[in-house]
Amino acid sequence: QVQLVESGGGLVQPGGSLRLSCAASVNIVSINTVGWYRQAPGKQRELVAVITSRGRYNYADSLKGRFTISRDNVKNTVYLQMNSLKPEDTAVYYCYAEYYSGSYRDYWGQGTQVTVSS
């Protein structure tokens, strides 16, 4: 069982920055894939960025250059630095983990709201 607790969302003006954090209840290096998805109103949940256990980084093409994912193995926390935010980045951001414990399972955090508006 993996628990994921997000923090750092909020209201920001266009062009601003936010950093999201996701604390995992297990050793983060043992997680096969960890990262972020988002879901805007009326839209499907979509990939933002993930890190694999082999250290591979995958980003949504449209977000490369503005968003950066990172991981702190001591704090068992994954971060999402979001810069140059746009109104279309408004969404609920979910932390995600694919973890193996006898079988692979997907785990999700409760989500944190990010609103980009003037």
SULDABEL-V740179 format. One record per backbone hydrogen bond with DSSP energy under -0.5 kcal/mol. NH is the residue of the N-H (numbers start at 1). CO is the residue of the C=O. Records with the same first field share a line. If there is no record, write none. Layout:
# SULDABEL-V740179
NH=CO, CO
This chain:
# SULDABEL-V740179
5=23
6=4
7=21
10=113
12=115
15=85
16=13
18=82
20=80
21=7
22=78
23=5
24=22, 76
25=3
30=27
31=28
32=98
33=98
34=51
35=96
36=49
37=94
38=46
39=92
43=40
46=38
48=36
49=36
50=58
51=34
52=56
53=32
55=52
58=50
60=48
63=60
64=60, 61
65=67
66=63
67=63
68=81
70=79
72=77
73=71
76=72
77=72
78=22
79=70
80=20
81=68
82=18, 80
83=66, 81
84=15
85=16
89=86
90=87
91=114
92=39
93=91, 112
94=37, 92
96=35
97=107
98=33
99=97, 105
101=99, 103
105=99
107=97
109=95
110=4
112=93
114=91
115=10
117=12, 115
